[in-house]
Amino acid sequence: MADARPTDPYLRSLLVRALASLDKSNFVQAERYVDQVLRAAPYDAHALQLLGLIRRAQNRPDEAIALYQASLSSNANQPEVEHNLGNIFYSQKKYSESIAAQTRALQLKQNFILAYAALALALSASGEHQ
């Protein structure tokens, strides 16, 4: 499915407001903004990713994983989402899944230093050294 990113300036402003609310740990307000975007653009990759970030901050990793995967289904060219997904898998000690996600992030963005560092940690924790 193609990226359904809203071109409407109002919807984009809602995403900015949601991110600002998340930055202040105001999860309720951030979610309200994201919900407004998703009502208008249900497959918006950025809104789905942002809702995943909210769920992760709320310590709801399984929901965050599902949202990140939905975001990637909408737009597969998102190295940051792959990286975030890999970080959740790492925190769950699912090292092979973390390695796979960080590897995909690096395939999409070769100079992604955070993904390199996360991949190294996952490889070390798994006992794999490539």
N, C-alpha and C positions, 0 to 999 in steps of 0.2 A: 504494500500500500504506500502511496506517495505521502510525503510530509504534508500534513494538513495545517501547517502553521498559519495562524490567522494573519491576514494582511490588514484587517481593520485596526486602526490606531487605538481605538478604545480597548479592544481585546489585548493588544500588546501592552497597553498601560496597566491592565489588570495583572498581567504576568509580572511586570516590574514591581507593582504593589505587593503581590504575593511574595516575591523574593525578599523585599524589604521587611515584610512582616515575619517571614521565616528567620531572617537575620536577627530579629529582635526576639526570637523564640515565641512569637505570637502565632501559634499553630492554628488556632481557631480562625483568626482573620485571614491567614494565608490560605487556608483551605477554602474559605468562602470565595476569595478571589479566583482561585483555580477552578472551583466548581462553576463559576459564571462562565469562564472560558470554555470549559468542557461541555457545558450545555449548548454553546454556540458552535463549538468545533470539537466534537467528541474524540477525534483521533489526533488532536494536536500533540505532537511529540514532546514539545517543551512543557506543556501543561502536565502531561503524564509523568515526565521526568520530575517536575517540581513537586507533584503530589507524592512521588516516590521518596524524594528528599524529606518531605514532611513526615511520611510514615517511618522512615529510618530514624529521624530525630525523636519520634514518639516511641522508639524501641518496638516497632512492629515490622520486623525484617521480612517476614513472608509476604506481607502486603507490598512492601517496598520492592521486593523482587518481581512480583507480578506486574507492578506498575512500570518498572524499568523494562521488563520484557515487552509490555504493550507499547511503550515508547519506541523501542527498537523495531517492533513490527511496523510502526508507522513510518519510521525513518531509521534505517540500519546504519547510516553514516554518522554515528554519535560516539566518538571515542570516550567522552566523559561519562556517558551512561554505562558503557562497558566497564570502565574503571570503577564506577560506583557499585556496579553489580559484583565485580570481582572483590571489592572490599567487604561487601556483606558476606559473600561466600567464605572469605578468609576468616571473618569474625565467627562464623559458624563451624570453622575447622573443615570446610569442604574445599580442600586445597586444590584438587584437580579441577573443580569448577572455577575456582579463583584464577588458576593458571590459564585456563582457556579464555576467560573473560579479559584478563590483562593482555593476553596475546592478541586477541581481537582488537583491543584498544590500540595496541602498538601497530597492528597492520593498518589501522585507519589513520594513525597519527604517529609517524616514526620518531619524532623528537619529543614524545610525551614522557618527560622525566618521572612524573609521579607514577605512571604505569610501570616504568622500568623498575622503580624502587619496590612497588607492590608485588611485581612479578618475582623479584629476587627474594622477598620475604616469603612468598607462597612456595617457591621452589625449595627454599631452605627448610621451611616448616614441613614440607611433604617428604623431604629426604631426596628429592629429585634435584639433580644438578645438570643442567643442559649447557 
